[in-house]
Amino acid sequence: MLRSLYQRIRKKIIVAGWFLRELPLGVRLRIQRRSRFHYPSQNETQAIQTVPIVMVDYDAYPLYRFKKLGSNTIACGLGRLLDHMARYRAGVPFEVLLVINATSPAEKSIYPPLKEKYPFIREVLFHDNTGMDFGAYNVGYQYYLHQNYSGEMAFINSSAGGPCEDGWLLKYHHLFNRNHKTGLCGASMNSHLGSHIEDLPGLTFMPHVQAYFFYSRMEILKNIFEKQLPGAELKNPSKNERVEQSEAVLSRNVLEAGYGISCALFDDFIYFQGSPWKIPYVDYRRRLVFRPFASKI
């Protein structure tokens, strides 16, 4: 509990310091984090429907790895994600549908045994690498479409770090339901099609939830994406093409449908189409000041 309180205080100090240095004069965003985390009672937990998590990985990646992201390095990987999900209480009932982009038949054998080690894994599915992450996300999306599921659900890939605290999924349930017009939320957002703040003058403004983790309600997604998620059929796309034609389109279509998007790091801010952008521009995960929170769910 003391560790959790320390992390919240540290976050406030770091984020406040960033605003003093980098935000334009007169722009203010109140960063509010609960000083006490309310962990639900058993009755409250049982009242929340089981949240499916579509978790995707690429068979060329090791189960435990590190990913360089600007000035920061993320401890990530499928094995590390599953370990942490088992270690910390989610706060809501959940299940994992594991979808592996498999390019080597020899590598497939390492994934089915994970169901025994992690009982919350419902099923392991395999997919070719078409569409990369969004191709695999779409496999999970189709799985729950065919079950006529309409509740809340999450999507995550193995480049995410964490979770590192109890209530890691409950906080997204709360974030998503804080405003009845929220259509999509996640761990972080990007204001533009691009990664580097120094490129800002030439970048296209296209606010979007970053797709290493996002959370929504299936009923909303079905009304916007009747057949499949965007970018599911992309063939060998570049990084920019992946973001522009899948990740950014996901948020753009949600915004065009009249919903807002938000993220856990700046949890008091919700963006609607045409409204002011009041949080850091571009991919702030890459900046040293945000190291403790970079790609953390």
Backbone as a ProteinNet text record, in pm:
[ID]
protein_1_A
[PRIMARY]
MLRSLYQRIRKKIIVAGWFLRELPLGVRLRIQRRSRFHYPSQNETQAIQTVPIVMVDYDAYPLYRFKKLGSNTIACGLGRLLDHMARYRAGVPFEVLLVINATSPAEKSIYPPLKEKYPFIREVLFHDNTGMDFGAYNVGYQYYLHQNYSGEMAFINSSAGGPCEDGWLLKYHHLFNRNHKTGLCGASMNSHLGSHIEDLPGLTFMPHVQAYFFYSRMEILKNIFEKQLPGAELKNPSKNERVEQSEAVLSRNVLEAGYGISCALFDDFIYFQGSPWKIPYVDYRRRLVFRPFASKI
[TERTIARY]
82.7	0	87	196	287.1	354.3	388.1	451	356.4	228.6	129.6	113	109.8	96.6	217.7	336.6	459.5	457.1	411.6	406.5	310.7	197.9	101.8	158.8	225.7	285.6	395.4	477.4	585.9	530.6	419.9	359.4	313.8	250.7	203.9	319.7	428.8	544.5	602.8	619.1	678	590.7	460.5	370.2	360.5	355.6	350.7	475.7	591.5	716.3	717	658.9	651.6	571	457.8	373.6	444.5	516.2	586	688.6	750.9	857	805.7	701.4	671.2	535.8	436.9	306.4	306.5	237.6	225.9	165.4	204.7	156.8	3.8	-58	-203	-277.2	-207.3	-273.8	-256.7	-364.3	-359.1	-444.8	-393.5	-471.4	-460.4	-570.4	-567.2	-546.8	-439.2	-410.9	-461.3	-561.7	-622.7	-609.2	-548	-533.5	-593.9	-666.8	-725.2	-615	-625.3	-525.4	-549.3	-671.1	-701	-771.6	-717.9	-780.8	-888.7	-1011.2	-1121	-1124	-1081.7	-1088.1	-1227.1	-1294.3	-1434.4	-1452.8	-1567.7	-1603.2	-1635.4	-1649	-1680.1	-1812.7	-1911.5	-2041.8	-2029.3	-1947.8	-1928	-1858.3	-1758	-1683.9	-1773.7	-1857.5	-1946	-2049.4	-2078.7	-2177.5	-2122.3	-1988.2	-1926	-1907.7	-1953.9	-1943.7	-1797.2	-1767.4	-1631.9	-1586.1	-1468	-1414	-1317.3	-1347.4	-1252.5	-1134.3	-1015.6	-895.9	-838.3	-833.8	-769.6	-621.9	-538.1	-395	-321	-236.3	-170.8	-19.2	45.2	191.3	236.3	364	427.5	526.9	521.8	601.6	752.8	794.7	938.2	989.4	897.7	938.3	958.8	1062	1074.9	966.4	939.1	834.3	871.1	999.7	1047.9	1145.6	1117.8	1202.7	1201.3	1284.7	1291.2	1274.5	1199.7	1174.7	1221.7	1304.6	1353.3	1246.1	1216.6	1114.9	1167.8	1228	1287.2	1394.6	1378.6	1474.4	1449	1345.6	1305	1315.1	1328.1	1331	1218.9	1135.7	1018.4	1047.9	1030.3	1035.7	899.6	896.9	768.6	779.7	692	688.6	566.8	519.9	399.7	413.1	526.7	546	540.5	603	603.2	462	387.3	248.8	164	172.7	92.4	132.7	263.9	311.1	250.6	252.3	202.9	51.2	-19.4	-164.1	-200.7	-118.5	-142.8	-104.7	-7.4	44.1	-46.9	-104.3	-184	-332.2	-414.7	-559.1	-611.7	-691.3	-742.9	-851.2	-926.2	-1036	-1168.8	-1165.5	-1286.9	-1255.9	-1357.1	-1332.5	-1292.1	-1196.3	-1150.8	-1108.5	-1100.5	-1046.6	-959.9	-864.2	-772.7	-792.4	-813.2	-809.4	-674.7	-588.5	-452.3	-446.8	-402.5	-392.3	-246	-187.7	-46.3	-32.1	38.3	76.5	194.4	164.4	263.3	317.9	448.4	515.1	597.2	614.4	694.9	616.6	583.4	510.3	581.4	713.3	789.9	765.5	732.4	714.8	576.6	481.6	345.5	334.8	425.1	413.8	431.5	492.8	519.7	398	292.7	181.6	68.1	20.4	-89.3	-61.6	62.5	86.1	65.1	62.2	39.7	-98.8	-194.3	-329.2	-326.2	-233.9	-223.9	-160.4	-62	8	-77.1	-157.2	-239.1	-385.1	-460.3	-598.2	-692.6	-655.7	-744.7	-737.3	-645.1	-642.4	-754.6	-845.5	-961.3	-925.1	-851	-818.6	-695.8	-622.6	-507.9	-539	-534.7	-561.3	-437.3	-425.8	-312.4	-361.1	-276.9	-312.2	-184.8	-196.4	-76.5	-51.7	53.6	90.3	23.4	-78.3	-152.3	-214.2	-190.4	-244.7	-168.2	-70	13	-76.1	-53.9	-132.3	-282	-321.8	-465.5	-526	-445.4	-494.5	-525.9	-438.7	-461.5	-574.5	-576.7	-688.5	-821.5	-822.6	-946.2	-989.5	-894.1	-929.6	-1009.6	-962	-1035.5	-1168.5	-1167.7	-1291.3	-1396.2	-1357.2	-1450.4	-1498.3	-1409.8	-1443.3	-1561.1	-1553.2	-1659.4	-1780.3	-1758.4	-1872	-1962.2	-1902.3	-1979.9	-2050	-2006.4	-2074.2	-2181	-2202.2	-2299	-2269.4	-2142	-2101.1	-2115.2	-2161	-2182.3	-2123.6	-2052.2	-2001.7	-1865.1	-1804.1	-1672.7	-1564.9	-1460.3	-1348.2	-1222.8	-1107.4	-978.6	-895.9	-801.5	-708.2	-567.2	-473.1	-337.5	-236.8	-121.4	-13.6	104.3	201.3	308.6	413.9	396.5	490.2	449.8	334.8	290.5	367.6	390.6	453.2	349.4	386.4	294.6	208.2	94.2	49.7	134	130.4	217.8	143.7	11.6	-64.6	-198.8	-256.6	-391.8	-490.2	-596.5	-699.1	-662.2	-567.1	-514.9	-619.9	-716.5	-822.7	-943.5	-966.2	-1077.4	-1063.1	-939.5	-921.9	-968.5	-956.7	-1005.8	-1157.7	-1213.2	-1359.5	-1413.3	-1350	-1392.2	-1370.2	-1254.1	-1222.5	-1322.4	-1353.8	-1445.5	-1586	-1626.9	-1764.6	-1777.9	-1667.6	-1673.7	-1760	-1752.3	-1833.6	-1912	-2043.6	-2125.5	-2100.9	-2028	-1996.7	-1855.8	-1787.4	-1657.7	-1679.5	-1607.5	-1619.1	-1495.8	-1382.9	-1255.9	-1161	-1091.4	-988.5	-869.6	-760.2	-640.1	-542	-416.8	-314.1	-258.7	-247	-191.3	-251.6	-233.1	-282.5	-173.2	-187.3	-97.7	-183.2	-136.5	-214.1	-196.9	-86	-50.8	-7.3	1.6	60.6	212	277.1	420.8	462.9	595.3	646.5	730.7	789.2	890.6	840.8	855.2	806	874.5	1001.4	1072.1	1014.8	937.4	875	736.3	692.4	553	501.2	578.1	520.1	474.1	536	500.1	410	362.6	281.6	132.5	57.6	-88.1	-154.5	-241.4	-315.1	-422.1	-406.4	-503.2	-501.6	-571.9	-570.2	-615.5	-541.5	-578.5	-525.1	-599.3	-554.3	-447.2	-335.9	-227.8	-264.4	-238.9	-303.7	-231.8	-126.4	-68.9	-165.8	-257.1	-366.6	-483.7	-600.3	-720.6	-840.9	-940.5	-1055.3	-1181.8	-1284.5	-1409.4	-1523.6	-1637.9	-1753	-1785.4	-1804.4	-1827.6	-1949.6	-2049.1	-2168.9	-2133.6	-2043.3	-2000	-1917.5	-1823.1	-1736.3	-1816.6	-1915.5	-1996.8	-2073.8	-2120.2	-2196.3	-2107.9	-1978.7	-1886.2	-1811.5	-1770.7	-1693.7	-1774.6	-1865.5	-1961	-1893.1	-1790.3	-1731.5	-1597.4	-1510.5	-1378.5	-1313.5	-1208.5	-1134	-1048.6	-1018.4	-939	-796.7	-745.7	-607.9	-586.8	-694.2	-680.9	-622.8	-630.5	-584.4	-461.5	-394	-273.3	-163	-96.6	12.3	146.5	229.8	364.3	366.2	284.8	281.7	404.8	442.1	545.6	486.3	572.3	522.3	423.4	456.8	366.9	234.2	238.1	114.3	29.5	94.2	20	-54.9	13.7	-50.1	-161.3	-131.4	-226.1	-350.1	-335.3	-446.6	-515.2	-465.1	-530.2	-552.4	-444.9	-454.9	-527.7	-485.9	-546.3	-688.6	-714.2	-848.6	-946.9	-901.2	-986.1	-1041.9	-952.2	-996.8	-1075.1	-1030.2	-1098.7	-1244.5	-1269.4	-1407	-1491.5	-1429.3	-1500.1	-1536.4	-1442.2	-1468.2	-1576.7	-1570.4	-1669.6	-1809.1	-1816.8	-1946.8	-2002.1	-1926.8	-1975.1	-1925.8	-1835.4	-1782.4	-1651.6	-1609.4	-1482.7	-1379.5	-1252.4	-1142.3	-1064.9	-1005.8	-934.3	-824.8	-742	-634	-609.8	-549.5	-531.5	-428.6	-326.4	-221.5	-274.8	-361.9	-426.8	-576.7	-614.2	-747.4	-860.8	-829.8	-936	-962.8	-891.2	-906.9	-977	-1079.8	-1144.2	-1150.8	-1113.4	-1110.9	-1230.9	-1301	-1406.5	-1363.5	-1412.6	-1374.4	-1398.3	-1292.9	-1302.8	-1276.3	-1259	-1232.6	-1083.3	-1045.2	-902	-826.2	-702.5	-613.4	-533.4	-554.8	-499.2	-393.5	-342.8	-236.6	-115.4	-0.9	119.7	99.1	166.6	157.3	247.6	210.9	285.8	305	400.8	416.7	502	437.5	510.8	574.3	535.9	598.4	749.5	795.7	937.1	1024.3	961.7	1038.6	1082.7	1200.9	1261.6	1173.6	1106.7	1026	911.2	867.3	757	804.3	931	987.1	905.9	865.1	793.8	661.1	606	472.7	471	587.7	593.6	539.5	432.2	367.9	319.8	303.4	251.1	98.5	39.9	-106.8	-153
-119.4	0	125.5	123.4	237.1	256.7	142.1	150.7	214.2	174.3	229.6	379.9	423.2	564.6	642.4	583	647.4	668.2	564.8	575.2	685	701.3	805	944.9	960.4	1089.8	1123	1022.7	1044.5	1084.6	1021.3	1054.7	1200.4	1245.9	1384.4	1482.9	1452	1541.3	1547.3	1429.7	1424.4	1495.9	1466.1	1527	1678	1721	1864	1933.2	1868.9	1924.5	1937.2	1841	1847.5	1967.7	1992.4	2104.3	2237.8	2252	2377	2406.5	2301.2	2319.8	2328.8	2251.4	2231.4	2284.4	2295.7	2339.5	2489.3	2531	2674	2749.2	2877.5	2960.9	2967.3	2950.9	2962.6	2832.1	2726.6	2596.5	2519.5	2474.9	2401.7	2275.8	2171.6	2047.6	1995.5	1979.5	1927.5	1776.2	1730.5	1587.5	1536.6	1453	1404.9	1253.8	1208.9	1065.8	1035.2	931.3	897.2	870.5	935.4	912.6	779.4	729.2	597.6	516.1	399.3	313.3	229.9	239.9	161.3	25.7	-76.1	-210.6	-265.6	-317.8	-357.3	-476.9	-481.5	-597.9	-714.3	-832.9	-949.7	-931.2	-871.5	-849.1	-750.8	-644.7	-546.5	-610.5	-692.9	-759	-852.4	-926.5	-1021.2	-950.3	-823.8	-749.1	-703.4	-706.8	-666	-788.7	-778.2	-888.2	-919.2	-1045.9	-1085.9	-1009.3	-948.8	-867.4	-952.6	-978.1	-1050	-960.1	-1015.9	-946	-1022	-957.6	-1017.4	-979.8	-1078.9	-1055.7	-1113.9	-1033.7	-1079.6	-1074.1	-1165.4	-1171.6	-1224	-1208	-1251.9	-1360.9	-1474.5	-1588.8	-1568.4	-1463.6	-1434.3	-1364.3	-1318.5	-1250.1	-1350.6	-1332.8	-1415.8	-1379.7	-1469.5	-1444.9	-1331.5	-1308.4	-1199.2	-1116.9	-987.7	-904.1	-759.8	-679.7	-536.5	-463	-352.9	-274	-131.8	-82.2	54.4	147.9	254.9	351.5	490.4	554.4	685.3	680.2	760.1	762.8	652.8	574.2	475.7	332.9	239.5	97	28.5	-47.1	-112	-259.3	-303.7	-446.9	-505.3	-591.4	-638.3	-784.4	-828	-966.1	-1038.8	-1136.7	-1211.3	-1277	-1342.6	-1410	-1314.1	-1198.1	-1099	-1044.6	-1017.9	-971.6	-1072.3	-1197.9	-1301.4	-1318.4	-1313.6	-1323.6	-1213.2	-1091	-978	-982	-1028.9	-1042.3	-1144.2	-1247.1	-1347.9	-1296.9	-1205.7	-1157.4	-1053.1	-963.7	-853.7	-875.8	-842.4	-858.5	-758.2	-806.3	-719.8	-626	-669.8	-587	-618.6	-683.2	-729.8	-868.7	-953.1	-1083.3	-1065.1	-1146	-1134	-1270	-1277.9	-1395.1	-1345.8	-1426.9	-1390.3	-1483.1	-1423.3	-1496.9	-1464.3	-1562.5	-1541.3	-1569.5	-1470	-1484.3	-1463.1	-1563.6	-1559.4	-1545.3	-1441	-1428.9	-1524	-1636.3	-1744.3	-1755.5	-1751.3	-1768.4	-1895.5	-1960.5	-2082.7	-2192.2	-2303	-2412.7	-2465.7	-2460.2	-2513.9	-2435.9	-2306.6	-2223.2	-2238.7	-2297.9	-2305.9	-2388.7	-2481.3	-2574.1	-2508.3	-2388.9	-2328.1	-2257.6	-2234.7	-2153.1	-2229.8	-2344.8	-2415.9	-2449.2	-2487.1	-2515.4	-2395.5	-2274.3	-2157.2	-2160.5	-2231.6	-2241.7	-2311.3	-2405.6	-2475.7	-2386.3	-2307.9	-2221.5	-2102.2	-2051.5	-1932.7	-1968.8	-2009	-2057.2	-1954.4	-1825.9	-1724.3	-1720.5	-1795.8	-1804.3	-1896.3	-1841.9	-1919.5	-2009.3	-1953.8	-2028.9	-1967.4	-2049.4	-2002.4	-2022.3	-1914	-1918.9	-1873.7	-1920.9	-1882.6	-1813.7	-1725.3	-1641.2	-1614.5	-1599.9	-1557.6	-1410.7	-1353	-1219.2	-1107.4	-1140.4	-1037.7	-936.8	-809.8	-706.9	-688.4	-773.7	-768.4	-761.3	-666.1	-663	-654.5	-567.3	-550.2	-670.8	-744.8	-870	-969.2	-974.7	-1063.9	-1011.9	-879.8	-823	-859	-854.9	-882.8	-1028.1	-1119.5	-1259.9	-1268.6	-1198.6	-1196.4	-1124.7	-1016.8	-941.2	-1030.7	-1106.8	-1197.5	-1308.1	-1354.7	-1459.9	-1415.7	-1294	-1246.1	-1193.1	-1148.4	-1114.2	-1234.8	-1347.9	-1469.8	-1522	-1476.4	-1515.5	-1413.7	-1313.2	-1206.7	-1135.9	-1125	-1056.7	-906	-833.8	-690	-607.2	-671.3	-600.7	-536.7	-496.1	-432.2	-534.6	-487.9	-576.7	-494.9	-561.5	-495.4	-567.8	-494.9	-549	-507.3	-600.5	-569.9	-648.8	-587.8	-663.2	-676.8	-757.2	-793.8	-686.1	-569.8	-459.2	-375.2	-405.6	-332.6	-379.9	-288.4	-322.8	-332.2	-399.9	-414.2	-538	-539.8	-442.8	-449.9	-343.2	-332.5	-299.4	-310.6	-279.1	-349.7	-371.3	-425.5	-327.3	-381.6	-297.8	-251.2	-319	-272.2	-273.3	-363.4	-363.2	-283.9	-282.9	-205.5	-57.6	-6.2	137.1	172.2	78.4	105.5	93.5	3.3	-4	129.3	184.1	313.1	425.3	425.6	530.3	530	412	400.6	447.1	419.8	450.4	585.6	658.9	789.6	887.3	879.5	964.6	873	889	796.1	807.5	912	927.4	879.1	816.7	757.7	635.8	632.8	519.1	432.4	490.1	418.5	481.1	398.4	450.2	355.3	399.3	317.9	366.5	321.8	363	500.8	530.6	659.5	696.9	824.9	873.2	951.2	962.4	1042.2	1143.2	1266.6	1372.1	1373.6	1318.5	1331.3	1196.9	1194.9	1081	1101.6	1053.2	1071	1041.7	1034.1	994	1099.4	1193.5	1281.8	1426.3	1487.9	1623.4	1723.3	1696.2	1789.9	1792.1	1689.7	1685.4	1749.4	1801.5	1845.1	1938.7	2039.4	2130.2	2062.3	1949.8	1883.6	1763.6	1737.7	1618.2	1646.8	1543.2	1553.5	1533.1	1625.8	1613.9	1507.3	1398.1	1289.7	1218.9	1271.9	1215.3	1069.5	987.1	845.8	780.3	681.2	594.7	501.7	491.1	405.4	259.2	178.4	47.8	-66.6	-38.5	-148.5	-191.5	-100.6	-136.7	-42.7	-98.9	-16.3	-93.1	-17.1	-71.9	-6	-86.6	-32.3	-125.4	-99.9	-189	-247.4	-376.4	-445.5	-390	-347.4	-290.7	-167.3	-84.5	34.6	-4.7	-95.4	-136	-200.2	-281.8	-349.1	-248.6	-141.6	-40.6	40.2	50.5	129.3	42.2	-76	-168.4	-297.6	-295.9	-406.4	-538.4	-530.2	-653.3	-688.2	-587.5	-616	-487.3	-502.8	-387.8	-330.3	-201.6	-140.1	-196.5	-208.3	-252.9	-401.7	-479.2	-622.9	-697	-638.2	-707.6	-643.3	-555	-491.2	-593.9	-583.2	-675.2	-603.5	-650.5	-595.9	-443.1	-384.2	-237.4	-183.5	-60.4	7.2	48.3	93.2	136.9	251.7	349.3	462.8	419.8	325.2	274.3	200.9	125.4	53.3	150.6	255.6	352.9	426.7	473.6	557.3	480.4	352.3	277.5	182.5	173.5	86.4	160.4	186.7	251.4	385.8	473.3	606.6	600	509.3	495.4	445.3	357	307.5	424.8	513.1	628	728.5	751.5	849.7	810.7	684.2	640.5	647.8	619.4	632.3	779	869	1012.9	1061.2	1015.7	1057.1	1006.3	899.8	847.9	926.5	1027.5	1113.2	1078.1	980.9	940.4	1013.5	1004.9	1061.1	952	993	901.7	956.3	866.6	909.8	808.9	844.3	751.9	761.3	656.8	645.3	743	775.8	863.8	1004.1	1054.1	1184.3	1158.7	1102.6	1043.2	1143.4	1271.5	1371.8	1438.8	1396.9	1458	1360.3	1408.5	1329.4	1415.4	1357.3	1433.1	1395.9	1498.3	1481.7	1552.5	1507	1565.4	1716.8	1792.7	1937	2009.8	1937.7	2002.6	2029.8	2114.1	2142.9	2021.4	2009.2	1902.5	1961.1	1910.7	1974.1	1890.9	1788.2	1707.1	1710.7	1656.8	1667.3	1618.4	1686.8	1652.5	1534.3	1467.6	1358.5	1244	1157.6	1036.8	1067.2	1115	1156.3	1038.7	914.1	797.3	793.7	856.6	851.3	945.7	1035	1135.4	1082.4	1122.1	1072.7	1098.3	1211.9	1247.9	1150.2	1079.8	985.2	839.7	820.3	684.7	591.6	635.5	541.7	492.1	561.4	527.4	483.7	479.7	451.1	312.2	308	183.8	93.8	147.8	69.1	68.2	-49	-55.8	-33.6
0	0	0	83	84.6	-50	-115.2	-247.2	-348.6	-342.3	-434.8	-411.8	-282.8	-252	-300.8	-280.8	-327.2	-478.7	-552.4	-698.3	-743.2	-673.9	-711	-684.7	-568.5	-536.6	-636.6	-670.5	-766	-901.7	-939.6	-1068.3	-1070.6	-961.5	-957.6	-970.1	-901.7	-906.4	-1046	-1110.2	-1243.6	-1345.9	-1343.3	-1440.6	-1418.4	-1291.3	-1262.4	-1314.1	-1296.6	-1346.1	-1496.7	-1563.8	-1710.6	-1754.6	-1687.5	-1728.9	-1709.8	-1600.3	-1575.4	-1683.6	-1736.7	-1835.5	-1978.2	-2011.7	-2152.6	-2200.7	-2116	-2165.7	-2196.3	-2302.2	-2332.3	-2214.7	-2200.2	-2091.2	-2094.9	-1982	-1972	-1986.5	-2035.3	-2050.4	-1920.1	-1863.5	-1737.7	-1747.4	-1691.1	-1682.7	-1541.4	-1478.1	-1341.6	-1345.8	-1285.5	-1278.5	-1143.9	-1150.8	-1027.5	-1021.1	-917.2	-895.4	-759.2	-744.6	-614.7	-512.8	-398.1	-293.6	-223.6	-231.8	-173.9	-281.1	-308	-408	-341.8	-388.5	-334	-403.9	-331.2	-388.1	-362.2	-466.1	-450	-357.5	-292.4	-213.2	-307.2	-250.8	-333.5	-407.1	-340.2	-404.4	-520.6	-502.8	-609.3	-728.2	-700.4	-807.8	-887.1	-815.5	-882.8	-969.5	-939.1	-1017.2	-1151.3	-1168.8	-1293.5	-1383.3	-1505.4	-1600.5	-1630.8	-1655	-1691.8	-1814.9	-1806.1	-1914.9	-1997.8	-2123.8	-2209.8	-2246.5	-2245.7	-2291.2	-2409.6	-2524.5	-2641.8	-2633.9	-2607.7	-2591.4	-2711.2	-2776.5	-2898.3	-2884	-2954.6	-2955.9	-3091.1	-3116.9	-3241.7	-3204.7	-3273.9	-3230.3	-3243.4	-3312.2	-3320.2	-3194.5	-3109.5	-2987.1	-2874.3	-2791.4	-2671.1	-2571	-2477.6	-2378.8	-2283.3	-2265.5	-2180.3	-2262.5	-2277.2	-2361.4	-2313.3	-2376.1	-2349.1	-2481.8	-2475.6	-2595.6	-2573.6	-2665.1	-2658.2	-2712.1	-2636	-2675.6	-2644.2	-2744	-2722.6	-2615.5	-2511.5	-2401.1	-2299	-2319.4	-2219.5	-2271.4	-2180.3	-2212.7	-2135.7	-2208.1	-2148.4	-2123.6	-2001.1	-1970	-2007.1	-2107.6	-2159.7	-2201.5	-2288.2	-2332.7	-2279	-2354.1	-2317.1	-2179.9	-2155.2	-2027	-1909.8	-1926	-1817.6	-1793.8	-1900.5	-1886.4	-1809	-1847.4	-1782.1	-1636.1	-1609.9	-1471.1	-1384.6	-1436.4	-1359.1	-1344.5	-1446.8	-1434.8	-1327.1	-1313.8	-1210.7	-1071.9	-1065.7	-937	-874.2	-957.6	-904.7	-933.5	-835.5	-852.1	-953.8	-1047.3	-1153.6	-1102.7	-1001.7	-950.7	-1014.4	-1130.4	-1198.7	-1255	-1269.8	-1333	-1478.7	-1524.5	-1662.9	-1716.1	-1847.1	-1916.1	-2030.5	-2069.3	-2177.4	-2296.5	-2413.4	-2539.5	-2602.4	-2609.3	-2657.7	-2807.6	-2885.4	-3030.4	-3070	-3132.1	-3168.7	-3319.6	-3361.9	-3502.5	-3525.4	-3586	-3595.6	-3736.8	-3748	-3877.6	-3883.5	-3766.8	-3760.2	-3689	-3759.5	-3694.2	-3570.6	-3569.7	-3457.5	-3328.8	-3341.6	-3223.6	-3159.4	-3231.7	-3180	-3052.2	-3034.1	-2921.4	-2785.9	-2779.5	-2649.5	-2591.3	-2672.1	-2625.1	-2557.3	-2611.3	-2543.1	-2396.5	-2357	-2214.4	-2122.5	-2178.4	-2095.1	-2029.7	-2091.9	-2034.4	-1898.7	-1881.1	-1753.6	-1647.4	-1688	-1592.8	-1552.5	-1647.3	-1621.8	-1649.8	-1548	-1568.8	-1629.2	-1624.7	-1682.8	-1834.9	-1896.1	-2042.7	-2089.1	-2164.8	-2210.7	-2327.3	-2422.6	-2543.3	-2609.6	-2683.8	-2761.5	-2909.2	-2987.3	-3130.1	-3206.8	-3330	-3413.5	-3540	-3589.2	-3703	-3781.1	-3914.1	-3986.6	-3953.6	-4002.6	-3958.3	-4039.4	-4116.6	-4191.2	-4094	-4120.6	-4033.2	-3904.6	-3880.4	-3759.8	-3635.3	-3545.6	-3421.7	-3448.3	-3542.7	-3566.1	-3637.8	-3712.1	-3767.8	-3657.1	-3556.6	-3442.6	-3353.3	-3331.8	-3255.7	-3322.4	-3454.7	-3527.2	-3511.1	-3496.8	-3470.1	-3339.5	-3236.9	-3110.6	-3122.4	-3198.9	-3222.1	-3287.6	-3390.4	-3457.5	-3363.2	-3278.5	-3181.8	-3094	-3042.3	-2953.7	-3031	-3155.7	-3241.1	-3260.9	-3288.7	-3316.3	-3191.8	-3075.3	-2951.9	-2910.4	-2996.7	-2968.1	-2835.8	-2804.6	-2682.8	-2703.6	-2601.1	-2616.7	-2502.5	-2410.4	-2293.3	-2313.2	-2203.5	-2207.6	-2239.4	-2307.9	-2338.8	-2361.8	-2352.3	-2368.1	-2472.4	-2530.9	-2629.1	-2585.4	-2589.4	-2544.8	-2626.1	-2654.5	-2718.4	-2623.3	-2662.1	-2570	-2551.8	-2614.1	-2591.2	-2471	-2409.7	-2290.9	-2169.1	-2076.3	-1949.8	-1839.4	-1730.8	-1618.5	-1633.8	-1562.7	-1462	-1334.9	-1257.2	-1140.9	-1012	-1012.6	-891.9	-896.3	-778.4	-771.3	-834.1	-888.4	-950.5	-1089.5	-1154.1	-1283.5	-1394.3	-1388.8	-1490.1	-1443.2	-1312.8	-1257.5	-1291.5	-1292.6	-1320.9	-1461.9	-1555.9	-1691.7	-1698.3	-1619.8	-1608.7	-1557.2	-1452.3	-1397.6	-1499.1	-1563.9	-1660.8	-1775.5	-1825.2	-1937.9	-1899.6	-1777.8	-1736.5	-1666.9	-1654.1	-1588.7	-1667.9	-1800	-1886.6	-1980.5	-1984	-2062.3	-2212.7	-2254.3	-2396.7	-2431.8	-2338.3	-2371.2	-2460.5	-2572.3	-2662.6	-2665	-2618.2	-2624.3	-2523.2	-2447.2	-2358.3	-2361.4	-2303.1	-2303.4	-2199.4	-2211.6	-2116.5	-2151.3	-2282.1	-2326.3	-2461.1	-2499	-2627.2	-2698.6	-2829.2	-2911.8	-2988.1	-2994.4	-3060.3	-3211.7	-3261.8	-3403	-3462.7	-3594.8	-3664.3	-3664.7	-3563.8	-3549.6	-3407.9	-3386.7	-3256.7	-3187.8	-3263.5	-3208.5	-3202.2	-3085.1	-3064.4	-3157.9	-3194.3	-3281.3	-3423.2	-3458.4	-3591.3	-3593.5	-3478.9	-3462.2	-3571.3	-3615.3	-3715.7	-3844.2	-3878.4	-4003.4	-3987.6	-3866.7	-3842.1	-3855.8	-3891.2	-3904.8	-3769.3	-3731.1	-3605.1	-3620.8	-3548.9	-3552.3	-3416.2	-3319.3	-3183.9	-3182.6	-3108.2	-3102	-2975.8	-2929.7	-2821.2	-2877	-2806.6	-2856.3	-2833.8	-2935.4	-2945.8	-2876	-2798.4	-2720.8	-2610.8	-2572.6	-2482.8	-2506.8	-2535.1	-2542.8	-2490.4	-2448.4	-2374.9	-2429.5	-2452.5	-2505.9	-2469	-2529.5	-2514.1	-2650.6	-2652.6	-2778.7	-2852.4	-2780.2	-2842.9	-2926	-2873.8	-2946.3	-3068.7	-3048.3	-3159.2	-3272.3	-3237.7	-3340.7	-3425	-3362.6	-3437.1	-3531.6	-3498.7	-3580.4	-3680.2	-3635.1	-3720.1	-3735.1	-3830.4	-3843.3	-3881.6	-3967.6	-4020.6	-3957.8	-3942.2	-3887.4	-3837.4	-3759.3	-3711.1	-3823.8	-3820.1	-3928.2	-3932.4	-4054.1	-4071.6	-4059.7	-4044.5	-4021.7	-4141.8	-4261.7	-4382.1	-4444.4	-4371.9	-4425.3	-4448.2	-4562.5	-4597	-4583.1	-4490.9	-4470.9	-4462.9	-4377.9	-4369.5	-4297	-4327.3	-4251.3	-4117.1	-4024.9	-3894.3	-3909.9	-3994.8	-4015	-4075	-4168.5	-4229	-4126.1	-4038.2	-3934.4	-3844.6	-3802.4	-3714	-3787.3	-3908.2	-3982.2	-4024.4	-4062.5	-4119.6	-4021.6	-3901.2	-3803.3	-3671.7	-3598.1	-3466.9	-3473.1	-3564.4	-3573.5	-3627.5	-3721.8	-3778.5	-3672.3	-3585.9	-3477.2	-3397	-3351.1	-3271.6	-3355.1	-3477.7	-3562.8	-3584.6	-3612.2	-3635.8	-3509.3	-3394.8	-3267.7	-3243.4	-3270.4	-3254.1	-3350	-3474.2	-3573	-3539.3	-3459.6	-3416.8	-3297.2	-3251.2	-3143.9	-3004.7	-2996.5	-2866.8	-2836.3	-2709.9	-2667.9	-2646.2	-2640.4	-2611.4	-2491.8	-2413.2	-2293.2	-2260.2	-2160.7	-2121.3	-1971.4	-1917.1	-1772.7	-1717.8	-1796.4	-1745.2	-1717.6	-1805.6	-1786.3	-1773.8	-1658.6	-1648	-1630.6	-1612.9	-1605.6	-1739.7	-1842.8	-1975	-2068.2	-2136.2	-2240.7	-2365.8	-2477.6	-2603	-2688.8	-2737.5	-2836.4	-2964.5	-3075.8	-3203.3	-3204	-3237.2	-3244	-3114.2	-3004.4	-2875.9	-2859	-2762.4	-2743.3	-2691.2	-2735.6	-2685.9	-2569.2	-2447	-2327.4	-2256.4	-2321.4	-2261.9	-2354.6	-2314.5	-2397.7	-2541.1	-2632	-2773.5	-2809.3	-2917.4	-2981.3	-2881.1	-2902.8	-2821.8	-2699.2	-2593.3	-2473.6	-2399.8	-2431.9	-2367.9	-2389.8	-2497.6	-2533.5	-2450.6	-2374.5	-2303.4	-2166.8	-2127.9	-2005	-1883.1	-1879.8	-1764.1	-1742.3	-1847.4	-1835.6	-1822.5	-1793.5	-1784.9	-1693.3	-1573.3	-1484.5	-1540.1	-1640.6	-1689.7	-1836	-1899.6	-2043	-2074	-2151.6	-2196.8	-2083.8	-1964.1	-1852.9	-1857.2	-1835.5	-1831.1	-1687.1
[MASK]
+++++++++++++++++++++++++++++++++++++++++++++++++++++++++++++++++++++++++++++++++++++++++++++++++++++++++++++++++++++++++++++++++++++++++++++++++++++++++++++++++++++++++++++++++++++++++++++++++++++++++++++++++++++++++++++++++++++++++++++++++++++++++++++++++++++++++++++++++++++++++++++++++++++++++

